Amino acid sequence: MDWHFIRHVDTAEEQIVAGLGGIDLDQWEATPIARAPDEFERVVDGEIVLDTVAIDSALHARIDRAAGEVRCRFITDVAGQQLTYDRKEREARAWLAAEAPEIADYPFIAAEAAATGVEPGAAAAEIVAAADAWAGIGSAIEGLRIGAKRAVTAASTREAKEAAAAVDWEAQLP
Protein backbone atom coordinates (compact mmCIF):
# COMPACT_ATOMS: atom_id res chain seq x y z
CA MET A 1 0.00 0.00 0.00
CA ASP A 2 1.26 3.48 -0.89
CA TRP A 3 0.50 5.66 2.18
CA HIS A 4 0.72 9.45 2.24
CA PHE A 5 0.24 12.19 4.77
CA ILE A 6 -1.49 15.09 3.02
CA ARG A 7 -2.10 18.67 4.16
CA HIS A 8 -4.41 21.11 2.38
CA VAL A 9 -2.46 24.21 1.30
CA ASP A 10 -5.23 26.66 2.28
CA THR A 11 -6.98 25.10 5.28
CA ALA A 12 -4.14 23.00 6.81
CA GLU A 13 -6.59 20.07 7.01
CA GLU A 14 -4.60 16.86 7.41
CA GLN A 15 -5.38 13.33 6.27
CA ILE A 16 -3.73 9.97 5.83
CA VAL A 17 -4.52 8.43 2.47
CA ALA A 18 -3.75 5.18 0.69
CA GLY A 19 -2.48 6.31 -2.70
CA LEU A 20 -2.83 9.69 -4.33
CA GLY A 21 -5.50 8.80 -6.90
CA GLY A 22 -8.09 11.56 -7.06
CA ILE A 23 -6.01 13.98 -4.94
CA ASP A 24 -5.53 17.44 -6.46
CA LEU A 25 -1.84 17.97 -5.74
CA ASP A 26 -2.23 21.69 -6.47
CA GLN A 27 -4.41 21.87 -3.34
CA TRP A 28 -2.67 19.26 -1.18
CA GLU A 29 0.94 18.78 -0.07
CA ALA A 30 1.77 15.06 0.03
CA THR A 31 4.46 13.34 2.09
CA PRO A 32 5.00 9.59 1.71
CA ILE A 33 4.89 7.61 4.95
CA ALA A 34 5.84 3.98 5.62
CA ARG A 35 2.39 2.93 6.82
CA ALA A 36 -0.82 4.26 8.22
CA PRO A 37 -0.50 5.33 11.86
CA ASP A 38 -2.64 3.52 14.39
CA GLU A 39 -4.87 5.12 17.01
CA PHE A 40 -1.89 5.95 19.26
CA GLU A 41 0.31 7.47 16.60
CA ARG A 42 0.34 10.66 14.59
CA VAL A 43 2.39 12.06 11.74
CA VAL A 44 4.84 14.88 12.48
CA ASP A 45 6.98 16.24 9.67
CA GLY A 46 6.33 13.10 7.65
CA GLU A 47 7.33 10.76 10.50
CA ILE A 48 5.02 8.48 12.45
CA VAL A 49 5.44 9.23 16.17
CA LEU A 50 3.79 7.96 19.32
CA ASP A 51 0.90 10.16 20.46
CA THR A 52 1.68 10.03 24.17
CA VAL A 53 -1.46 11.93 25.16
CA ALA A 54 -3.69 9.43 23.36
CA ILE A 55 -1.94 6.29 24.59
CA ASP A 56 -1.58 7.58 28.15
CA SER A 57 -5.27 8.48 28.25
CA ALA A 58 -6.32 5.07 26.92
CA LEU A 59 -4.01 3.17 29.27
CA HIS A 60 -5.07 5.28 32.28
CA ALA A 61 -8.71 4.48 31.47
CA ARG A 62 -7.85 0.77 31.17
CA ILE A 63 -6.13 0.84 34.57
CA ASP A 64 -9.10 2.63 36.15
CA ARG A 65 -11.55 0.09 34.70
CA ALA A 66 -9.43 -2.82 35.91
CA ALA A 67 -9.15 -1.31 39.41
CA GLY A 68 -12.93 -0.86 39.47
CA GLU A 69 -13.47 -4.48 38.47
CA VAL A 70 -11.12 -5.66 41.22
CA ARG A 71 -12.87 -3.43 43.78
CA CYS A 72 -16.24 -4.91 42.84
CA ARG A 73 -15.05 -8.31 44.00
CA PHE A 74 -14.95 -6.90 47.54
CA ILE A 75 -17.68 -4.25 47.65
CA THR A 76 -21.11 -3.66 46.16
CA ASP A 77 -20.98 -0.96 43.50
CA VAL A 78 -24.51 0.34 43.03
CA ALA A 79 -25.99 3.82 43.33
CA GLY A 80 -25.97 5.02 46.92
CA GLN A 81 -24.08 2.06 48.34
CA GLN A 82 -20.97 4.06 49.22
CA LEU A 83 -23.10 6.46 51.27
CA THR A 84 -24.62 3.47 53.03
CA TYR A 85 -21.19 1.95 53.78
CA ASP A 86 -19.93 5.28 55.11
CA ARG A 87 -22.98 5.82 57.32
CA LYS A 88 -22.89 2.25 58.66
CA GLU A 89 -19.22 2.58 59.54
CA ARG A 90 -19.75 5.94 61.31
CA GLU A 91 -22.68 4.55 63.25
CA ALA A 92 -20.82 1.35 64.15
CA ARG A 93 -17.75 3.20 65.42
CA ALA A 94 -19.94 5.60 67.39
CA TRP A 95 -21.93 2.68 68.86
CA LEU A 96 -18.77 0.93 70.01
CA ALA A 97 -17.39 4.16 71.51
CA ALA A 98 -20.62 5.07 73.33
CA GLU A 99 -21.08 4.17 77.00
CA ALA A 100 -24.82 3.49 76.72
CA PRO A 101 -25.90 3.70 73.08
CA GLU A 102 -29.61 4.05 72.34
CA ILE A 103 -30.66 1.92 69.36
CA ALA A 104 -33.02 4.66 68.11
CA ASP A 105 -29.96 6.84 67.48
CA TYR A 106 -28.39 4.22 65.19
CA PRO A 107 -30.85 3.26 62.42
CA PHE A 108 -28.30 1.40 60.30
CA ILE A 109 -27.08 -0.62 63.28
CA ALA A 110 -30.70 -1.40 64.19
CA ALA A 111 -31.48 -2.51 60.64
CA GLU A 112 -28.31 -4.63 60.40
CA ALA A 113 -28.94 -6.29 63.78
CA ALA A 114 -32.56 -7.06 62.90
CA ALA A 115 -31.66 -8.41 59.45
CA THR A 116 -28.85 -10.65 60.71
CA GLY A 117 -30.42 -11.70 64.01
CA VAL A 118 -27.52 -10.49 66.15
CA GLU A 119 -27.29 -8.00 68.98
CA PRO A 120 -26.59 -4.38 67.95
CA GLY A 121 -23.11 -4.46 69.52
CA ALA A 122 -22.20 -7.55 67.50
CA ALA A 123 -23.56 -5.94 64.33
CA ALA A 124 -21.49 -2.83 65.02
CA ALA A 125 -18.35 -4.92 65.59
CA GLU A 126 -18.90 -6.83 62.34
CA ILE A 127 -19.37 -3.59 60.40
CA VAL A 128 -16.16 -2.11 61.81
CA ALA A 129 -14.24 -5.32 61.07
CA ALA A 130 -15.48 -5.27 57.46
CA ALA A 131 -14.59 -1.57 57.09
CA ASP A 132 -11.10 -2.19 58.49
CA ALA A 133 -10.57 -5.15 56.15
CA TRP A 134 -11.70 -3.03 53.21
CA ALA A 135 -9.22 -0.30 54.17
CA GLY A 136 -6.33 -2.72 53.60
CA ILE A 137 -7.70 -4.04 50.32
CA GLY A 138 -8.96 -0.71 49.02
CA SER A 139 -5.71 1.09 49.79
CA ALA A 140 -3.70 -1.66 48.05
CA ILE A 141 -5.88 -1.34 44.94
CA GLU A 142 -5.57 2.45 45.00
CA GLY A 143 -1.80 2.31 45.39
CA LEU A 144 -1.51 -0.06 42.44
CA ARG A 145 -3.85 2.10 40.35
CA ILE A 146 -2.01 5.36 41.01
CA GLY A 147 1.42 3.74 40.66
CA ALA A 148 0.54 2.16 37.33
CA LYS A 149 -0.83 5.41 35.94
CA ARG A 150 2.31 7.29 36.96
CA ALA A 151 4.51 4.58 35.47
CA VAL A 152 2.58 4.79 32.19
CA THR A 153 3.05 8.54 32.06
CA ALA A 154 6.76 8.27 32.88
CA ALA A 155 7.48 5.54 30.31
CA SER A 156 8.92 6.77 27.04
CA THR A 157 8.06 3.95 24.63
CA ARG A 158 4.82 2.30 23.67
CA GLU A 159 6.07 -1.07 24.89
CA ALA A 160 7.12 0.36 28.25
CA LYS A 161 3.80 2.16 28.64
CA GLU A 162 1.84 -1.02 27.89
CA ALA A 163 4.02 -3.01 30.30
CA ALA A 164 3.41 -0.42 33.03
CA ALA A 165 -0.34 -0.69 32.48
CA ALA A 166 -0.30 -4.49 32.85
CA VAL A 167 -1.00 -4.64 36.59
CA ASP A 168 -0.98 -8.10 38.16
CA TRP A 169 -3.73 -7.34 40.65
CA GLU A 170 -3.90 -10.87 42.04
CA ALA A 171 -0.21 -11.05 42.93
CA GLN A 172 -0.26 -7.64 44.59
CA LEU A 173 -3.38 -7.76 46.76
CA PRO A 174 -3.30 -8.85 50.40
ZAMARGU-4260 file (C-alpha; in steps of 0.2 Angstrom, whole numbers, plus 5000, padded with zeros to 4 digits):
<rodrens>
0) 5000/5000/5000 | 5006/5017/4996 | 5003/5028/5011 | 5004/5047/5011 | 5001/5061/5024
5) 4993/5075/5015 | 4990/5093/5021 | 4978/5106/5012 | 4988/5121/5007 | 4974/5133/5011
10) 4965/5125/5026 | 4979/5115/5034 | 4967/5100/5035 | 4977/5084/5037 | 4973/5067/5031
15) 4981/5050/5029 | 4977/5042/5012 | 4981/5026/5003 | 4988/5032/4986 | 4986/5048/4978
20) 4973/5044/4966 | 4960/5058/4965 | 4970/5070/4975 | 4972/5087/4968 | 4991/5090/4971
25) 4989/5108/4968 | 4978/5109/4983 | 4987/5096/4994 | 5005/5094/5000 | 5009/5075/5000
30) 5022/5067/5010 | 5025/5048/5009 | 5024/5038/5025 | 5029/5020/5028 | 5012/5015/5034
35) 4996/5021/5041 | 4998/5027/5059 | 4987/5018/5072 | 4976/5026/5085 | 4991/5030/5096
40) 5002/5037/5083 | 5002/5053/5073 | 5012/5060/5059 | 5024/5074/5062 | 5035/5081/5048
45) 5032/5066/5038 | 5037/5054/5052 | 5025/5042/5062 | 5027/5046/5081 | 5019/5040/5097
50) 5005/5051/5102 | 5008/5050/5121 | 4993/5060/5126 | 4982/5047/5117 | 4990/5031/5123
55) 4992/5038/5141 | 4974/5042/5141 | 4968/5025/5135 | 4980/5016/5146 | 4975/5026/5161
60) 4956/5022/5157 | 4961/5004/5156 | 4969/5004/5173 | 4955/5013/5181 | 4942/5000/5174
65) 4953/4986/5180 | 4954/4993/5197 | 4935/4996/5197 | 4933/4978/5192 | 4944/4972/5206
70) 4936/4983/5219 | 4919/4975/5214 | 4925/4958/5220 | 4925/4966/5238 | 4912/4979/5238
75) 4894/4982/5231 | 4895/4995/5218 | 4877/5002/5215 | 4870/5019/5217 | 4870/5025/5235
80) 4880/5010/5242 | 4895/5020/5246 | 4884/5032/5256 | 4877/5017/5265 | 4894/5010/5269
85) 4900/5026/5276 | 4885/5029/5287 | 4886/5011/5293 | 4904/5013/5298 | 4901/5030/5307
90) 4887/5023/5316 | 4896/5007/5321 | 4911/5016/5327 | 4900/5028/5337 | 4890/5013/5344
95) 4906/5005/5350 | 4913/5021/5358 | 4897/5025/5367 | 4895/5021/5385 | 4876/5017/5384
100) 4870/5019/5365 | 4852/5020/5362 | 4847/5010/5347 | 4835/5023/5341 | 4850/5034/5337
105) 4858/5021/5326 | 4846/5016/5312 | 4859/5007/5302 | 4865/4997/5316 | 4847/4993/5321
110) 4843/4987/5303 | 4858/4977/5302 | 4855/4969/5319 | 4837/4965/5314 | 4842/4958/5297
115) 4856/4947/5304 | 4848/4941/5320 | 4862/4948/5331 | 4864/4960/5345 | 4867/4978/5340
120) 4884/4978/5348 | 4889/4962/5337 | 4882/4970/5322 | 4893/4986/5325 | 4908/4975/5328
125) 4906/4966/5312 | 4903/4982/5302 | 4919/4989/5309 | 4929/4973/5305 | 4923/4974/5287
130) 4927/4992/5285 | 4944/4989/5292 | 4947/4974/5281 | 4942/4985/5266 | 4954/4999/5271
135) 4968/4986/5268 | 4962/4980/5252 | 4955/4996/5245 | 4971/5005/5249 | 4981/4992/5240
140) 4971/4993/5225 | 4972/5012/5225 | 4991/5012/5227 | 4992/5000/5212 | 4981/5010/5202
145) 4990/5027/5205 | 5007/5019/5203 | 5003/5011/5187 | 4996/5027/5180 | 5012/5036/5185
150) 5023/5023/5177 | 5013/5024/5161 | 5015/5043/5160 | 5034/5041/5164 | 5037/5028/5152
155) 5045/5034/5135 | 5040/5020/5123 | 5024/5011/5118 | 5030/4995/5124 | 5036/5002/5141
160) 5019/5011/5143 | 5009/4995/5139 | 5020/4985/5152 | 5017/4998/5165 | 4998/4997/5162
165) 4998/4978/5164 | 4995/4977/5183 | 4995/4959/5191 | 4981/4963/5203 | 4981/4946/5210
170) 4999/4945/5215 | 4999/4962/5223 | 4983/4961/5234 | 4983/4956/5252
</rodrens>
